[in-house]
């Protein structure tokens, strides 16, 4: 795997951020968001909230009442959903977030 990471230009050791993502198992946007994080070499905590209204309420409380999935948090800061994550990446702002150490 180390060879593959070097070949693809990924450095999983550089990712220090605490990443949390609320998902539904079959949600295509959730899958896309997780794929981008995986591509970056990031580990994350996934909360699968399929049918769990209490977990969805917790997610909404943390994300300014957003109830759609995915909802992504990096170092306890709400990033948004899949489109927001990809927008950060296209602007070159995601990698710096991923390398920040959680406080």
C-alpha positions in Angstrom: 0.0 0.0 0.0 2.9 2.4 0.7 4.1 2.0 -2.9 0.6 2.8 -4.2 0.4 5.9 -2.0 3.8 7.2 -3.2 2.8 6.4 -6.8 -0.5 8.4 -6.5 1.1 11.2 -4.6 -0.8 10.6 -1.3 0.8 11.0 2.1 -1.5 9.4 4.7 1.0 10.3 7.4 0.4 14.0 6.7 -3.3 13.7 7.5 -3.6 14.7 11.2 -7.1 16.1 11.3 -10.0 14.5 13.2 -12.6 13.8 10.5 -16.2 12.8 11.2 -18.8 12.1 8.5 -22.5 11.3 9.0 -23.8 9.0 6.2 -26.5 6.7 4.9 -25.1 3.4 3.7 -26.5 3.6 0.1 -26.3 7.4 -0.4 -24.2 8.2 -3.6 -23.1 11.5 -2.2 -21.9 9.9 1.0 -19.9 7.3 -1.1 -18.4 10.1 -3.2 -17.3 12.1 -0.1 -15.8 9.0 1.5 -13.9 8.2 -1.7 -12.4 11.6 -1.8 -11.3 11.3 1.8 -9.9 7.9 1.1 -8.1 9.2 -2.0 -6.5 11.8 0.2 -5.3 9.1 2.6 -7.5 10.3 5.4 -9.0 8.1 8.1 -12.4 9.2 9.4 -15.1 8.3 11.9 -18.3 7.4 10.1 -21.6 7.6 11.7 -24.1 5.5 9.7 -27.5 7.0 10.6 -29.8 5.0 8.4 -33.2 5.1 10.2 -31.7 6.5 13.4 -33.7 9.7 14.1 -31.8 10.4 17.3 -28.4 10.3 15.5 -29.9 12.5 12.7 -31.1 15.0 15.3 -27.5 15.1 16.7 -26.1 15.6 13.2 -28.6 18.4 12.5 -27.8 20.1 15.8 -24.1 20.1 15.0 -24.6 21.2 11.4 -26.9 24.3 11.8 -30.0 22.2 11.3 -28.9 20.5 8.0 -30.6 17.1 7.8 -29.2 15.9 4.5 -26.3 13.5 4.3 -23.4 13.5 4.2 -22.5 16.1 6.8 -18.7 16.4 7.3 -16.7 17.8 10.2 -13.0 18.4 10.2 -11.5 19.1 13.7 -15.1 19.8 15.0 -15.7 22.4 12.3 -18.6 21.8 10.0 -17.4 21.6 6.4 -20.8 20.8 4.9 -21.8 18.0 2.5 -20.2 16.3 -0.5 -20.4 19.2 -2.9 -18.8 21.5 -0.2 -16.0 19.0 0.3 -15.2 18.8 -3.4 -15.4 22.6 -3.7 -12.8 22.9 -0.9 -10.6 20.4 -2.8 -10.9 22.2 -6.1 -9.9 25.5 -4.4 -6.9 23.8 -2.9 -8.3 24.4 0.6 -8.9 20.8 1.7 -5.4 19.5 2.0 -4.4 22.2 4.5 -7.4 21.4 6.6 -6.5 17.7 6.6 -3.0 18.4 7.8 -4.0 20.4 10.8 -3.7 18.6 14.1 -7.0 18.3 16.0 -6.9 20.5 19.1 
